[in-house]
Amino acid sequence: MSLARIRTGDTVVVISGKDKGKTGKVLRVWAEDDKVLVEKINVVKKHAKPTQVSDGGIVEREAPLHISKVMPVDPETGKGTRVKTRVESDGSKTRVAVKSNKDIPEPKRERERPSAS
């Protein structure tokens, strides 16, 4: 099994596009489409029809970015870095920042996935 370079909950920096240089937290990853949704990055205006739950109007929301446009933030320098994997002695894999050679911490899960029952 391969180790994902970017995971939900990681802090990333945008390396190209209109939001170049901004950092944010990854809200969602679509691995099959190579897309990520980053908090307060790539904000677009969406025209929403009124429903019973909400009023209509122009709503601002985040749009997905291609995963190649973001880099994980190095835990030591705070800048973007490439990622390599290191296989530990017990066989587990760890993500490592290329620039500082420090481990990239596992993102904290805000909520558990619902069990299939």
ABEGO torsion letter per residue (X at the ends): XBBBABBBGBBBBBABEAABGBBBBBABBBAAAGBBBBBGBGBBBBBBBBBAABBBEBBBBBBBBBAAABBBBBAAAGBBBBBBBBBBAAGBBBBBBAAAGBBBBBBBBABBBBBBX
